[in-house]
Amino acid sequence: MVNDSKAEALEAKGLYRRAATRWQEVMMLCAEDDDREWVKQRRDTCLTNVKRPPVKTDDYGDLHKAVTETQHRMGIAQPNGNAFRLNGGK
């Protein structure tokens, strides 16, 4: 097992890309195959942690519902959004 305080500190801070780069540098300094394999697994773990969470799509359904309820409370609700159209608009 190889110890590298700098790489471990980067991991602790959540800086996984930088930690993976540091582990790669440490791997180049290893003389034993077992040590290189251990460092490779540690680096792969860092790269797995780097993956970003899936992007949430924007959903404006809740906003639309809140706006509609507010318009009804204010007494300005009209069908098809006519409350905000200029005169003569269809």
HTML snippet that shows the backbone in 3Dmol.js (N, CA, C, O; Angstrom):
<script src="https://3Dmol.org/build/3Dmol-min.js"></script>
<div id="view" style="width:600px;height:400px;position:relative"></div>
<script>
const pdb = `
ATOM      1  N   MET A   1       0.850  -1.186   0.000  1.00  0.00           N
ATOM      2  CA  MET A   1       0.000   0.000   0.000  1.00  0.00           C
ATOM      3  C   MET A   1       0.891   1.243   0.000  1.00  0.00           C
ATOM      4  O   MET A   1       1.885   1.322   0.721  1.00  0.00           O
ATOM      5  N   VAL A   2       0.508   2.184  -0.813  1.00  0.00           N
ATOM      6  CA  VAL A   2       1.271   3.422  -0.958  1.00  0.00           C
ATOM      7  C   VAL A   2       0.504   4.543  -0.273  1.00  0.00           C
ATOM      8  O   VAL A   2      -0.716   4.637  -0.402  1.00  0.00           O
ATOM      9  N   ASN A   3       1.213   5.382   0.447  1.00  0.00           N
ATOM     10  CA  ASN A   3       0.594   6.543   1.090  1.00  0.00           C
ATOM     11  C   ASN A   3       1.132   7.807   0.447  1.00  0.00           C
ATOM     12  O   ASN A   3       2.337   7.962   0.248  1.00  0.00           O
ATOM     13  N   ASP A   4       0.215   8.704   0.128  1.00  0.00           N
ATOM     14  CA  ASP A   4       0.611  10.010  -0.383  1.00  0.00           C
ATOM     15  C   ASP A   4      -0.298  11.038   0.271  1.00  0.00           C
ATOM     16  O   ASP A   4      -1.491  11.101  -0.025  1.00  0.00           O
ATOM     17  N   SER A   5       0.262  11.832   1.148  1.00  0.00           N
ATOM     18  CA  SER A   5      -0.552  12.766   1.932  1.00  0.00           C
ATOM     19  C   SER A   5      -1.222  13.813   1.050  1.00  0.00           C
ATOM     20  O   SER A   5      -2.346  14.230   1.331  1.00  0.00           O
ATOM     21  N   LYS A   6      -0.550  14.240  -0.005  1.00  0.00           N
ATOM     22  CA  LYS A   6      -1.124  15.271  -0.871  1.00  0.00           C
ATOM     23  C   LYS A   6      -2.361  14.742  -1.606  1.00  0.00           C
ATOM     24  O   LYS A   6      -3.392  15.413  -1.655  1.00  0.00           O
ATOM     25  N   ALA A   7      -2.254  13.543  -2.173  1.00  0.00           N
ATOM     26  CA  ALA A   7      -3.392  12.955  -2.883  1.00  0.00           C
ATOM     27  C   ALA A   7      -4.546  12.683  -1.925  1.00  0.00           C
ATOM     28  O   ALA A   7      -5.707  12.919  -2.261  1.00  0.00           O
ATOM     29  N   GLU A   8      -4.228  12.190  -0.744  1.00  0.00           N
ATOM     30  CA  GLU A   8      -5.269  11.906   0.239  1.00  0.00           C
ATOM     31  C   GLU A   8      -5.947  13.186   0.715  1.00  0.00           C
ATOM     32  O   GLU A   8      -7.154  13.197   0.957  1.00  0.00           O
ATOM     33  N   ALA A   9      -5.182  14.256   0.849  1.00  0.00           N
ATOM     34  CA  ALA A   9      -5.771  15.541   1.252  1.00  0.00           C
ATOM     35  C   ALA A   9      -6.703  16.066   0.162  1.00  0.00           C
ATOM     36  O   ALA A   9      -7.766  16.610   0.461  1.00  0.00           O
ATOM     37  N   LEU A  10      -6.304  15.904  -1.097  1.00  0.00           N
ATOM     38  CA  LEU A  10      -7.162  16.341  -2.203  1.00  0.00           C
ATOM     39  C   LEU A  10      -8.458  15.540  -2.226  1.00  0.00           C
ATOM     40  O   LEU A  10      -9.533  16.092  -2.464  1.00  0.00           O
ATOM     41  N   GLU A  11      -8.353  14.247  -1.980  1.00  0.00           N
ATOM     42  CA  GLU A  11      -9.559  13.415  -1.914  1.00  0.00           C
ATOM     43  C   GLU A  11     -10.469  13.875  -0.782  1.00  0.00           C
ATOM     44  O   GLU A  11     -11.686  13.961  -0.951  1.00  0.00           O
ATOM     45  N   ALA A  12      -9.883  14.167   0.361  1.00  0.00           N
ATOM     46  CA  ALA A  12     -10.671  14.594   1.520  1.00  0.00           C
ATOM     47  C   ALA A  12     -11.420  15.895   1.239  1.00  0.00           C
ATOM     48  O   ALA A  12     -12.506  16.118   1.773  1.00  0.00           O
ATOM     49  N   LYS A  13     -10.837  16.751   0.402  1.00  0.00           N
ATOM     50  CA  LYS A  13     -11.483  18.019   0.044  1.00  0.00           C
ATOM     51  C   LYS A  13     -12.496  17.854  -1.083  1.00  0.00           C
ATOM     52  O   LYS A  13     -13.212  18.800  -1.415  1.00  0.00           O
ATOM     53  N   GLY A  14     -12.564  16.658  -1.675  1.00  0.00           N
ATOM     54  CA  GLY A  14     -13.495  16.420  -2.771  1.00  0.00           C
ATOM     55  C   GLY A  14     -12.949  16.832  -4.122  1.00  0.00           C
ATOM     56  O   GLY A  14     -13.703  16.932  -5.089  1.00  0.00           O
ATOM     57  N   LEU A  15     -11.651  17.074  -4.205  1.00  0.00           N
ATOM     58  CA  LEU A  15     -11.016  17.472  -5.469  1.00  0.00           C
ATOM     59  C   LEU A  15     -10.499  16.210  -6.160  1.00  0.00           C
ATOM     60  O   LEU A  15      -9.295  15.959  -6.212  1.00  0.00           O
ATOM     61  N   TYR A  16     -11.433  15.429  -6.685  1.00  0.00           N
ATOM     62  CA  TYR A  16     -11.102  14.097  -7.178  1.00  0.00           C
ATOM     63  C   TYR A  16     -10.276  14.109  -8.461  1.00  0.00           C
ATOM     64  O   TYR A  16      -9.421  13.241  -8.635  1.00  0.00           O
ATOM     65  N   ARG A  17     -10.499  15.050  -9.355  1.00  0.00           N
ATOM     66  CA  ARG A  17      -9.687  15.114 -10.579  1.00  0.00           C
ATOM     67  C   ARG A  17      -8.226  15.381 -10.242  1.00  0.00           C
ATOM     68  O   ARG A  17      -7.324  14.730 -10.770  1.00  0.00           O
ATOM     69  N   ARG A  18      -8.010  16.329  -9.371  1.00  0.00           N
ATOM     70  CA  ARG A  18      -6.637  16.659  -8.979  1.00  0.00           C
ATOM     71  C   ARG A  18      -6.002  15.500  -8.216  1.00  0.00           C
ATOM     72  O   ARG A  18      -4.813  15.224  -8.376  1.00  0.00           O
ATOM     73  N   ALA A  19      -6.790  14.829  -7.392  1.00  0.00           N
ATOM     74  CA  ALA A  19      -6.271  13.670  -6.660  1.00  0.00           C
ATOM     75  C   ALA A  19      -5.901  12.553  -7.630  1.00  0.00           C
ATOM     76  O   ALA A  19      -4.881  11.889  -7.448  1.00  0.00           O
ATOM     77  N   ALA A  20      -6.722  12.341  -8.660  1.00  0.00           N
ATOM     78  CA  ALA A  20      -6.421  11.305  -9.655  1.00  0.00           C
ATOM     79  C   ALA A  20      -5.129  11.628 -10.391  1.00  0.00           C
ATOM     80  O   ALA A  20      -4.329  10.735 -10.668  1.00  0.00           O
ATOM     81  N   THR A  21      -4.927  12.893 -10.705  1.00  0.00           N
ATOM     82  CA  THR A  21      -3.681  13.307 -11.355  1.00  0.00           C
ATOM     83  C   THR A  21      -2.495  13.060 -10.437  1.00  0.00           C
ATOM     84  O   THR A  21      -1.445  12.593 -10.879  1.00  0.00           O
ATOM     85  N   ARG A  22      -2.663  13.370  -9.173  1.00  0.00           N
ATOM     86  CA  ARG A  22      -1.585  13.145  -8.206  1.00  0.00           C
ATOM     87  C   ARG A  22      -1.288  11.653  -8.065  1.00  0.00           C
ATOM     88  O   ARG A  22      -0.125  11.258  -7.987  1.00  0.00           O
ATOM     89  N   TRP A  23      -2.339  10.817  -8.033  1.00  0.00           N
ATOM     90  CA  TRP A  23      -2.114   9.376  -7.940  1.00  0.00           C
ATOM     91  C   TRP A  23      -1.372   8.866  -9.174  1.00  0.00           C
ATOM     92  O   TRP A  23      -0.566   7.941  -9.076  1.00  0.00           O
ATOM     93  N   GLN A  24      -1.638   9.460 -10.319  1.00  0.00           N
ATOM     94  CA  GLN A  24      -0.928   9.063 -11.533  1.00  0.00           C
ATOM     95  C   GLN A  24       0.563   9.388 -11.405  1.00  0.00           C
ATOM     96  O   GLN A  24       1.411   8.598 -11.818  1.00  0.00           O
ATOM     97  N   GLU A  25       0.875  10.542 -10.837  1.00  0.00           N
ATOM     98  CA  GLU A  25       2.276  10.905 -10.611  1.00  0.00           C
ATOM     99  C   GLU A  25       2.932   9.940  -9.629  1.00  0.00           C
ATOM    100  O   GLU A  25       4.090   9.558  -9.800  1.00  0.00           O
ATOM    101  N   VAL A  26       2.186   9.551  -8.601  1.00  0.00           N
ATOM    102  CA  VAL A  26       2.712   8.606  -7.618  1.00  0.00           C
ATOM    103  C   VAL A  26       2.956   7.250  -8.280  1.00  0.00           C
ATOM    104  O   VAL A  26       3.937   6.572  -7.975  1.00  0.00           O
ATOM    105  N   MET A  27       2.062   6.860  -9.185  1.00  0.00           N
ATOM    106  CA  MET A  27       2.203   5.585  -9.878  1.00  0.00           C
ATOM    107  C   MET A  27       3.518   5.515 -10.653  1.00  0.00           C
ATOM    108  O   MET A  27       4.158   4.465 -10.717  1.00  0.00           O
ATOM    109  N   MET A  28       3.913   6.645 -11.239  1.00  0.00           N
ATOM    110  CA  MET A  28       5.157   6.676 -12.009  1.00  0.00           C
ATOM    111  C   MET A  28       6.377   6.449 -11.109  1.00  0.00           C
ATOM    112  O   MET A  28       7.420   5.999 -11.584  1.00  0.00           O
ATOM    113  N   LEU A  29       6.253   6.754  -9.831  1.00  0.00           N
ATOM    114  CA  LEU A  29       7.366   6.598  -8.899  1.00  0.00           C
ATOM    115  C   LEU A  29       7.428   5.209  -8.263  1.00  0.00           C
ATOM    116  O   LEU A  29       8.422   4.861  -7.625  1.00  0.00           O
ATOM    117  N   CYS A  30       6.370   4.418  -8.435  1.00  0.00           N
ATOM    118  CA  CYS A  30       6.320   3.093  -7.811  1.00  0.00           C
ATOM    119  C   CYS A  30       7.247   2.122  -8.538  1.00  0.00           C
ATOM    120  O   CYS A  30       7.354   2.138  -9.764  1.00  0.00           O
ATOM    121  N   ALA A  31       7.908   1.282  -7.757  1.00  0.00           N
ATOM    122  CA  ALA A  31       8.825   0.292  -8.327  1.00  0.00           C
ATOM    123  C   ALA A  31       8.182  -1.089  -8.419  1.00  0.00           C
ATOM    124  O   ALA A  31       8.576  -1.892  -9.265  1.00  0.00           O
ATOM    125  N   GLU A  32       7.219  -1.374  -7.583  1.00  0.00           N
ATOM    126  CA  GLU A  32       6.587  -2.696  -7.536  1.00  0.00           C
ATOM    127  C   GLU A  32       5.266  -2.698  -8.300  1.00  0.00           C
ATOM    128  O   GLU A  32       4.529  -1.712  -8.299  1.00  0.00           O
ATOM    129  N   ASP A  33       4.981  -3.832  -8.955  1.00  0.00           N
ATOM    130  CA  ASP A  33       3.727  -3.970  -9.693  1.00  0.00           C
ATOM    131  C   ASP A  33       2.520  -3.933  -8.761  1.00  0.00           C
ATOM    132  O   ASP A  33       1.483  -3.371  -9.114  1.00  0.00           O
ATOM    133  N   ASP A  34       2.643  -4.519  -7.589  1.00  0.00           N
ATOM    134  CA  ASP A  34       1.530  -4.515  -6.633  1.00  0.00           C
ATOM    135  C   ASP A  34       1.181  -3.094  -6.205  1.00  0.00           C
ATOM    136  O   ASP A  34       0.006  -2.745  -6.084  1.00  0.00           O
ATOM    137  N   ASP A  35       2.197  -2.287  -5.980  1.00  0.00           N
ATOM    138  CA  ASP A  35       1.960  -0.893  -5.596  1.00  0.00           C
ATOM    139  C   ASP A  35       1.289  -0.123  -6.727  1.00  0.00           C
ATOM    140  O   ASP A  35       0.366   0.659  -6.499  1.00  0.00           O
ATOM    141  N   ARG A  36       1.766  -0.354  -7.955  1.00  0.00           N
ATOM    142  CA  ARG A  36       1.159   0.331  -9.110  1.00  0.00           C
ATOM    143  C   ARG A  36      -0.303  -0.069  -9.275  1.00  0.00           C
ATOM    144  O   ARG A  36      -1.149   0.768  -9.587  1.00  0.00           O
ATOM    145  N   GLU A  37      -0.595  -1.342  -9.068  1.00  0.00           N
ATOM    146  CA  GLU A  37      -1.978  -1.817  -9.189  1.00  0.00           C
ATOM    147  C   GLU A  37      -2.863  -1.176  -8.118  1.00  0.00           C
ATOM    148  O   GLU A  37      -3.996  -0.783  -8.398  1.00  0.00           O
ATOM    149  N   TRP A  38      -2.344  -1.074  -6.892  1.00  0.00           N
ATOM    150  CA  TRP A  38      -3.113  -0.459  -5.814  1.00  0.00           C
ATOM    151  C   TRP A  38      -3.387   1.012  -6.120  1.00  0.00           C
ATOM    152  O   TRP A  38      -4.500   1.501  -5.922  1.00  0.00           O
ATOM    153  N   VAL A  39      -2.358   1.711  -6.606  1.00  0.00           N
ATOM    154  CA  VAL A  39      -2.507   3.133  -6.941  1.00  0.00           C
ATOM    155  C   VAL A  39      -3.488   3.291  -8.096  1.00  0.00           C
ATOM    156  O   VAL A  39      -4.283   4.232  -8.108  1.00  0.00           O
ATOM    157  N   LYS A  40      -3.440   2.380  -9.069  1.00  0.00           N
ATOM    158  CA  LYS A  40      -4.379   2.438 -10.201  1.00  0.00           C
ATOM    159  C   LYS A  40      -5.820   2.312  -9.703  1.00  0.00           C
ATOM    160  O   LYS A  40      -6.700   3.044 -10.156  1.00  0.00           O
ATOM    161  N   GLN A  41      -6.058   1.393  -8.782  1.00  0.00           N
ATOM    162  CA  GLN A  41      -7.406   1.231  -8.236  1.00  0.00           C
ATOM    163  C   GLN A  41      -7.845   2.483  -7.480  1.00  0.00           C
ATOM    164  O   GLN A  41      -8.999   2.900  -7.573  1.00  0.00           O
ATOM    165  N   ARG A  42      -6.930   3.070  -6.741  1.00  0.00           N
ATOM    166  CA  ARG A  42      -7.249   4.300  -6.000  1.00  0.00           C
ATOM    167  C   ARG A  42      -7.575   5.431  -6.970  1.00  0.00           C
ATOM    168  O   ARG A  42      -8.506   6.203  -6.745  1.00  0.00           O
ATOM    169  N   ARG A  43      -6.795   5.523  -8.059  1.00  0.00           N
ATOM    170  CA  ARG A  43      -7.023   6.550  -9.082  1.00  0.00           C
ATOM    171  C   ARG A  43      -8.373   6.328  -9.768  1.00  0.00           C
ATOM    172  O   ARG A  43      -9.120   7.278 -10.003  1.00  0.00           O
ATOM    173  N   ASP A  44      -8.679   5.073 -10.085  1.00  0.00           N
ATOM    174  CA  ASP A  44      -9.964   4.762 -10.711  1.00  0.00           C
ATOM    175  C   ASP A  44     -11.128   5.123  -9.795  1.00  0.00           C
ATOM    176  O   ASP A  44     -12.177   5.567 -10.261  1.00  0.00           O
ATOM    177  N   THR A  45     -10.940   4.933  -8.498  1.00  0.00           N
ATOM    178  CA  THR A  45     -11.974   5.322  -7.535  1.00  0.00           C
ATOM    179  C   THR A  45     -12.196   6.832  -7.576  1.00  0.00           C
ATOM    180  O   THR A  45     -13.332   7.303  -7.536  1.00  0.00           O
ATOM    181  N   CYS A  46     -11.108   7.577  -7.655  1.00  0.00           N
ATOM    182  CA  CYS A  46     -11.215   9.043  -7.742  1.00  0.00           C
ATOM    183  C   CYS A  46     -11.962   9.446  -9.011  1.00  0.00           C
ATOM    184  O   CYS A  46     -12.831  10.318  -8.976  1.00  0.00           O
ATOM    185  N   LEU A  47     -11.623   8.813 -10.122  1.00  0.00           N
ATOM    186  CA  LEU A  47     -12.270   9.166 -11.389  1.00  0.00           C
ATOM    187  C   LEU A  47     -13.748   8.783 -11.390  1.00  0.00           C
ATOM    188  O   LEU A  47     -14.558   9.437 -12.047  1.00  0.00           O
ATOM    189  N   THR A  48     -14.098   7.738 -10.667  1.00  0.00           N
ATOM    190  CA  THR A  48     -15.507   7.367 -10.537  1.00  0.00           C
ATOM    191  C   THR A  48     -16.259   8.428  -9.736  1.00  0.00           C
ATOM    192  O   THR A  48     -17.401   8.759 -10.055  1.00  0.00           O
ATOM    193  N   ASN A  49     -15.622   8.955  -8.707  1.00  0.00           N
ATOM    194  CA  ASN A  49     -16.254   9.979  -7.866  1.00  0.00           C
ATOM    195  C   ASN A  49     -16.413  11.307  -8.591  1.00  0.00           C
ATOM    196  O   ASN A  49     -17.224  12.140  -8.185  1.00  0.00           O
ATOM    197  N   VAL A  50     -15.650  11.513  -9.657  1.00  0.00           N
ATOM    198  CA  VAL A  50     -15.686  12.773 -10.400  1.00  0.00           C
ATOM    199  C   VAL A  50     -16.987  12.932 -11.170  1.00  0.00           C
ATOM    200  O   VAL A  50     -17.440  14.057 -11.381  1.00  0.00           O
ATOM    201  N   LYS A  51     -17.587  11.850 -11.586  1.00  0.00           N
ATOM    202  CA  LYS A  51     -18.754  11.919 -12.462  1.00  0.00           C
ATOM    203  C   LYS A  51     -19.830  12.802 -11.855  1.00  0.00           C
ATOM    204  O   LYS A  51     -20.158  12.701 -10.673  1.00  0.00           O
ATOM    205  N   ARG A  52     -20.355  13.651 -12.681  1.00  0.00           N
ATOM    206  CA  ARG A  52     -21.361  14.614 -12.230  1.00  0.00           C
ATOM    207  C   ARG A  52     -22.727  13.956 -12.149  1.00  0.00           C
ATOM    208  O   ARG A  52     -23.010  13.013 -12.887  1.00  0.00           O
ATOM    209  N   PRO A  53     -23.567  14.443 -11.264  1.00  0.00           N
ATOM    210  CA  PRO A  53     -24.922  13.895 -11.177  1.00  0.00           C
ATOM    211  C   PRO A  53     -25.705  14.246 -12.435  1.00  0.00           C
ATOM    212  O   PRO A  53     -25.388  15.229 -13.105  1.00  0.00           O
ATOM    213  N   PRO A  54     -26.716  13.462 -12.762  1.00  0.00           N
ATOM    214  CA  PRO A  54     -27.501  13.755 -13.960  1.00  0.00           C
ATOM    215  C   PRO A  54     -28.169  15.125 -13.869  1.00  0.00           C
ATOM    216  O   PRO A  54     -28.574  15.567 -12.793  1.00  0.00           O
ATOM    217  N   VAL A  55     -28.273  15.772 -15.000  1.00  0.00           N
ATOM    218  CA  VAL A  55     -28.857  17.106 -15.066  1.00  0.00           C
ATOM    219  C   VAL A  55     -30.374  16.993 -14.981  1.00  0.00           C
ATOM    220  O   VAL A  55     -30.992  16.199 -15.691  1.00  0.00           O
ATOM    221  N   LYS A  56     -30.953  17.786 -14.114  1.00  0.00           N
ATOM    222  CA  LYS A  56     -32.408  17.808 -13.998  1.00  0.00           C
ATOM    223  C   LYS A  56     -32.971  18.725 -15.075  1.00  0.00           C
ATOM    224  O   LYS A  56     -32.482  19.835 -15.281  1.00  0.00           O
ATOM    225  N   THR A  57     -33.991  18.252 -15.746  1.00  0.00           N
ATOM    226  CA  THR A  57     -34.627  19.092 -16.754  1.00  0.00           C
ATOM    227  C   THR A  57     -35.500  20.132 -16.059  1.00  0.00           C
ATOM    228  O   THR A  57     -36.050  19.884 -14.986  1.00  0.00           O
ATOM    229  N   ASP A  58     -35.616  21.278 -16.678  1.00  0.00           N
ATOM    230  CA  ASP A  58     -36.441  22.342 -16.115  1.00  0.00           C
ATOM    231  C   ASP A  58     -37.910  21.979 -16.274  1.00  0.00           C
ATOM    232  O   ASP A  58     -38.358  21.601 -17.356  1.00  0.00           O
ATOM    233  N   ASP A  59     -38.639  22.096 -15.195  1.00  0.00           N
ATOM    234  CA  ASP A  59     -40.066  21.814 -15.205  1.00  0.00           C
ATOM    235  C   ASP A  59     -40.764  23.040 -14.620  1.00  0.00           C
ATOM    236  O   ASP A  59     -40.612  23.358 -13.441  1.00  0.00           O
ATOM    237  N   TYR A  60     -41.516  23.705 -15.453  1.00  0.00           N
ATOM    238  CA  TYR A  60     -42.175  24.937 -15.029  1.00  0.00           C
ATOM    239  C   TYR A  60     -43.641  24.707 -14.657  1.00  0.00           C
ATOM    240  O   TYR A  60     -44.407  25.663 -14.538  1.00  0.00           O
ATOM    241  N   GLY A  61     -44.028  23.466 -14.477  1.00  0.00           N
ATOM    242  CA  GLY A  61     -45.406  23.156 -14.122  1.00  0.00           C
ATOM    243  C   GLY A  61     -45.814  23.774 -12.793  1.00  0.00           C
ATOM    244  O   GLY A  61     -46.912  24.313 -12.661  1.00  0.00           O
ATOM    245  N   ASP A  62     -44.918  23.691 -11.804  1.00  0.00           N
ATOM    246  CA  ASP A  62     -45.225  24.267 -10.486  1.00  0.00           C
ATOM    247  C   ASP A  62     -45.352  25.784 -10.567  1.00  0.00           C
ATOM    248  O   ASP A  62     -46.220  26.372  -9.923  1.00  0.00           O
ATOM    249  N   LEU A  63     -44.491  26.413 -11.354  1.00  0.00           N
ATOM    250  CA  LEU A  63     -44.549  27.862 -11.523  1.00  0.00           C
ATOM    251  C   LEU A  63     -45.862  28.264 -12.194  1.00  0.00           C
ATOM    252  O   LEU A  63     -46.513  29.220 -11.773  1.00  0.00           O
ATOM    253  N   HIS A  64     -46.246  27.529 -13.238  1.00  0.00           N
ATOM    254  CA  HIS A  64     -47.501  27.827 -13.943  1.00  0.00           C
ATOM    255  C   HIS A  64     -48.686  27.704 -12.994  1.00  0.00           C
ATOM    256  O   HIS A  64     -49.591  28.539 -13.012  1.00  0.00           O
ATOM    257  N   LYS A  65     -48.681  26.671 -12.173  1.00  0.00           N
ATOM    258  CA  LYS A  65     -49.773  26.473 -11.217  1.00  0.00           C
ATOM    259  C   LYS A  65     -49.833  27.624 -10.211  1.00  0.00           C
ATOM    260  O   LYS A  65     -50.919  28.114  -9.902  1.00  0.00           O
ATOM    261  N   ALA A  66     -48.682  28.059  -9.700  1.00  0.00           N
ATOM    262  CA  ALA A  66     -48.646  29.157  -8.730  1.00  0.00           C
ATOM    263  C   ALA A  66     -49.133  30.456  -9.358  1.00  0.00           C
ATOM    264  O   ALA A  66     -49.868  31.215  -8.727  1.00  0.00           O
ATOM    265  N   VAL A  67     -48.727  30.716 -10.598  1.00  0.00           N
ATOM    266  CA  VAL A  67     -49.161  31.937 -11.288  1.00  0.00           C
ATOM    267  C   VAL A  67     -50.668  31.913 -11.501  1.00  0.00           C
ATOM    268  O   VAL A  67     -51.342  32.918 -11.275  1.00  0.00           O
ATOM    269  N   THR A  68     -51.198  30.784 -11.931  1.00  0.00           N
ATOM    270  CA  THR A  68     -52.640  30.670 -12.168  1.00  0.00           C
ATOM    271  C   THR A  68     -53.423  30.898 -10.878  1.00  0.00           C
ATOM    272  O   THR A  68     -54.425  31.614 -10.876  1.00  0.00           O
ATOM    273  N   GLU A  69     -52.969  30.293  -9.783  1.00  0.00           N
ATOM    274  CA  GLU A  69     -53.650  30.482  -8.499  1.00  0.00           C
ATOM    275  C   GLU A  69     -53.593  31.942  -8.054  1.00  0.00           C
ATOM    276  O   GLU A  69     -54.573  32.470  -7.529  1.00  0.00           O
ATOM    277  N   THR A  70     -52.457  32.589  -8.260  1.00  0.00           N
ATOM    278  CA  THR A  70     -52.309  33.997  -7.879  1.00  0.00           C
ATOM    279  C   THR A  70     -53.242  34.877  -8.698  1.00  0.00           C
ATOM    280  O   THR A  70     -53.870  35.787  -8.157  1.00  0.00           O
ATOM    281  N   GLN A  71     -53.337  34.614  -9.994  1.00  0.00           N
ATOM    282  CA  GLN A  71     -54.240  35.397 -10.847  1.00  0.00           C
ATOM    283  C   GLN A  71     -55.687  35.230 -10.404  1.00  0.00           C
ATOM    284  O   GLN A  71     -56.452  36.194 -10.420  1.00  0.00           O
ATOM    285  N   HIS A  72     -56.070  34.026 -10.011  1.00  0.00           N
ATOM    286  CA  HIS A  72     -57.443  33.810  -9.539  1.00  0.00           C
ATOM    287  C   HIS A  72     -57.693  34.560  -8.231  1.00  0.00           C
ATOM    288  O   HIS A  72     -58.759  35.147  -8.046  1.00  0.00           O
ATOM    289  N   ARG A  73     -56.711  34.544  -7.321  1.00  0.00           N
ATOM    290  CA  ARG A  73     -56.873  35.267  -6.057  1.00  0.00           C
ATOM    291  C   ARG A  73     -56.970  36.769  -6.282  1.00  0.00           C
ATOM    292  O   ARG A  73     -57.698  37.460  -5.569  1.00  0.00           O
ATOM    293  N   MET A  74     -56.232  37.280  -7.277  1.00  0.00           N
ATOM    294  CA  MET A  74     -56.244  38.715  -7.562  1.00  0.00           C
ATOM    295  C   MET A  74     -57.467  39.124  -8.379  1.00  0.00           C
ATOM    296  O   MET A  74     -57.766  40.312  -8.503  1.00  0.00           O
ATOM    297  N   GLY A  75     -58.172  38.143  -8.932  1.00  0.00           N
ATOM    298  CA  GLY A  75     -59.355  38.445  -9.730  1.00  0.00           C
ATOM    299  C   GLY A  75     -59.035  38.899 -11.143  1.00  0.00           C
ATOM    300  O   GLY A  75     -59.874  39.533 -11.784  1.00  0.00           O
ATOM    301  N   ILE A  76     -57.861  38.598 -11.639  1.00  0.00           N
ATOM    302  CA  ILE A  76     -57.494  39.023 -12.994  1.00  0.00           C
ATOM    303  C   ILE A  76     -57.358  37.839 -13.948  1.00  0.00           C
ATOM    304  O   ILE A  76     -56.901  38.004 -15.079  1.00  0.00           O
ATOM    305  N   ALA A  77     -57.748  36.660 -13.504  1.00  0.00           N
ATOM    306  CA  ALA A  77     -57.607  35.471 -14.347  1.00  0.00           C
ATOM    307  C   ALA A  77     -58.603  35.516 -15.493  1.00  0.00           C
ATOM    308  O   ALA A  77     -59.789  35.779 -15.290  1.00  0.00           O
ATOM    309  N   GLN A  78     -58.118  35.262 -16.682  1.00  0.00           N
ATOM    310  CA  GLN A  78     -58.958  35.163 -17.871  1.00  0.00           C
ATOM    311  C   GLN A  78     -58.461  33.969 -18.682  1.00  0.00           C
ATOM    312  O   GLN A  78     -57.281  33.625 -18.615  1.00  0.00           O
ATOM    313  N   PRO A  79     -59.347  33.338 -19.446  1.00  0.00           N
ATOM    314  CA  PRO A  79     -58.928  32.159 -20.207  1.00  0.00           C
ATOM    315  C   PRO A  79     -57.883  32.507 -21.268  1.00  0.00           C
ATOM    316  O   PRO A  79     -57.882  33.611 -21.814  1.00  0.00           O
ATOM    317  N   ASN A  80     -57.006  31.564 -21.550  1.00  0.00           N
ATOM    318  CA  ASN A  80     -55.989  31.666 -22.602  1.00  0.00           C
ATOM    319  C   ASN A  80     -55.039  32.845 -22.413  1.00  0.00           C
ATOM    320  O   ASN A  80     -54.441  33.300 -23.389  1.00  0.00           O
ATOM    321  N   GLY A  81     -54.882  33.341 -21.223  1.00  0.00           N
ATOM    322  CA  GLY A  81     -53.939  34.416 -20.968  1.00  0.00           C
ATOM    323  C   GLY A  81     -54.359  35.760 -21.518  1.00  0.00           C
ATOM    324  O   GLY A  81     -53.505  36.617 -21.747  1.00  0.00           O
ATOM    325  N   ASN A  82     -55.628  35.973 -21.736  1.00  0.00           N
ATOM    326  CA  ASN A  82     -56.117  37.232 -22.312  1.00  0.00           C
ATOM    327  C   ASN A  82     -55.893  38.425 -21.391  1.00  0.00           C
ATOM    328  O   ASN A  82     -55.956  39.565 -21.851  1.00  0.00           O
ATOM    329  N   ALA A  83     -55.639  38.203 -20.131  1.00  0.00           N
ATOM    330  CA  ALA A  83     -55.432  39.303 -19.195  1.00  0.00           C
ATOM    331  C   ALA A  83     -54.208  40.125 -19.571  1.00  0.00           C
ATOM    332  O   ALA A  83     -54.125  41.300 -19.213  1.00  0.00           O
ATOM    333  N   PHE A  84     -53.281  39.549 -20.268  1.00  0.00           N
ATOM    334  CA  PHE A  84     -52.031  40.239 -20.578  1.00  0.00           C
ATOM    335  C   PHE A  84     -51.870  40.544 -22.064  1.00  0.00           C
ATOM    336  O   PHE A  84     -50.782  40.910 -22.508  1.00  0.00           O
ATOM    337  N   ARG A  85     -52.944  40.395 -22.832  1.00  0.00           N
ATOM    338  CA  ARG A  85     -52.874  40.699 -24.254  1.00  0.00           C
ATOM    339  C   ARG A  85     -53.408  42.102 -24.504  1.00  0.00           C
ATOM    340  O   ARG A  85     -54.310  42.568 -23.808  1.00  0.00           O
ATOM    341  N   LEU A  86     -52.845  42.767 -25.502  1.00  0.00           N
ATOM    342  CA  LEU A  86     -53.324  44.086 -25.890  1.00  0.00           C
ATOM    343  C   LEU A  86     -54.685  43.964 -26.558  1.00  0.00           C
ATOM    344  O   LEU A  86     -55.023  42.918 -27.112  1.00  0.00           O
ATOM    345  N   ASN A  87     -55.460  45.040 -26.502  1.00  0.00           N
ATOM    346  CA  ASN A  87     -56.766  45.037 -27.159  1.00  0.00           C
ATOM    347  C   ASN A  87     -56.594  44.768 -28.640  1.00  0.00           C
ATOM    348  O   ASN A  87     -55.652  45.257 -29.264  1.00  0.00           O
ATOM    349  N   GLY A  88     -57.491  44.002 -29.191  1.00  0.00           N
ATOM    350  CA  GLY A  88     -57.417  43.683 -30.612  1.00  0.00           C
ATOM    351  C   GLY A  88     -56.664  42.389 -30.870  1.00  0.00           C
ATOM    352  O   GLY A  88     -56.677  41.875 -31.989  1.00  0.00           O
ATOM    353  N   GLY A  89     -56.017  41.866 -29.861  1.00  0.00           N
ATOM    354  CA  GLY A  89     -55.304  40.599 -30.028  1.00  0.00           C
ATOM    355  C   GLY A  89     -56.266  39.437 -29.980  1.00  0.00           C
ATOM    356  O   GLY A  89     -57.325  39.516 -29.357  1.00  0.00           O
ATOM    357  N   LYS A  90     -55.898  38.378 -30.628  1.00  0.00           N
ATOM    358  CA  LYS A  90     -56.794  37.216 -30.657  1.00  0.00           C
ATOM    359  C   LYS A  90     -56.466  36.249 -29.565  1.00  0.00           C
ATOM    360  O   LYS A  90     -57.120  35.214 -29.440  1.00  0.00           O
TER     361      LYS A  90
END
`;
const viewer = $3Dmol.createViewer("view");
viewer.addModel(pdb, "pdb");
viewer.setStyle({}, {cartoon: {color: "spectrum"}});
viewer.zoomTo();
viewer.render();
</script>
